[in-house]
Amino acid sequence: MIVGGSEETHAELRETVQRMELELDRQGQGLGDLDPVELAELAWRIDSPELHVIALRLEDGLEAQGRAFEELSAEELTAILAAAGVESL
């Protein structure tokens, strides 16, 4: 679900999600299978600089807390991104 933003923003996000899904299918993986470093690499391959930055900031936040991606809930991950200056995904 995409909420807010312009029609152009929605179209760009849909396109990014489609590229991401195709790449994940090609690799035989799901989005939940990726840690932040792998997500950053995926973002680079699908030409999504915004997602790449988000993934790297998430990895930095996890390192700073000494936590693993798999240990955290969606809410905790969102809090890490918020602390890193990422407003929303």
C-alpha positions in Angstrom: 0.0 0.0 0.0 1.3 3.4 -0.9 -0.1 6.4 1.0 0.5 10.1 0.4 2.6 11.7 -2.2 1.8 12.6 -5.8 0.7 10.4 -8.7 4.2 10.7 -10.1 5.7 9.5 -6.7 3.4 6.6 -6.7 4.3 5.6 -10.2 8.0 5.8 -9.4 7.6 3.7 -6.3 5.5 1.1 -8.1 8.3 0.9 -10.7 11.0 0.5 -8.0 8.9 -2.2 -6.3 8.5 -4.1 -9.6 12.2 -4.0 -10.3 12.9 -5.2 -6.8 10.4 -8.0 -7.0 11.9 -9.2 -10.4 15.4 -9.2 -8.9 14.3 -11.0 -5.8 12.5 -13.6 -7.9 15.6 -14.0 -10.1 17.6 -14.8 -6.9 14.9 -17.0 -5.4 14.7 -14.8 -2.3 12.0 -12.8 -0.5 12.5 -9.3 0.8 12.4 -10.7 4.4 15.4 -12.9 3.5 17.7 -9.9 3.1 19.7 -8.2 5.8 20.4 -4.4 5.4 23.7 -4.9 3.5 22.0 -7.3 1.0 19.2 -4.8 0.7 21.7 -2.0 -0.1 23.3 -4.2 -2.8 19.8 -5.0 -4.2 19.0 -1.3 -4.2 22.2 -0.6 -6.1 21.4 -3.3 -8.7 17.9 -1.9 -9.3 19.1 1.7 -9.5 17.3 2.9 -6.4 19.7 5.3 -4.6 17.1 6.3 -2.0 16.6 2.7 -0.9 20.4 2.2 -0.9 20.8 5.1 1.5 18.0 3.8 3.7 19.6 0.3 3.9 23.0 1.7 4.8 21.5 3.9 7.5 19.7 0.9 8.9 22.9 -1.1 9.0 24.7 1.8 10.7 21.9 2.0 13.3 22.1 -1.8 14.0 25.8 -1.7 14.4 25.6 1.3 16.8 23.1 -0.7 19.0 25.0 -4.0 18.6 21.8 -5.6 17.4 21.0 -8.0 14.5 18.4 -7.3 11.9 16.5 -10.5 12.7 16.2 -9.5 16.4 14.1 -6.4 15.9 10.5 -5.8 15.2 9.2 -3.5 12.4 8.6 -0.8 15.0 12.2 -1.0 16.3 13.6 -0.9 12.8 11.4 2.1 12.0 12.7 3.8 15.2 16.3 3.2 14.1 15.6 4.8 10.7 13.8 7.8 12.4 16.8 8.3 14.6 19.0 8.3 11.4 16.8 11.0 9.9 14.8 8.8 7.6 11.2 10.0 7.8 9.4 7.0 6.3 9.8 4.1 3.9 
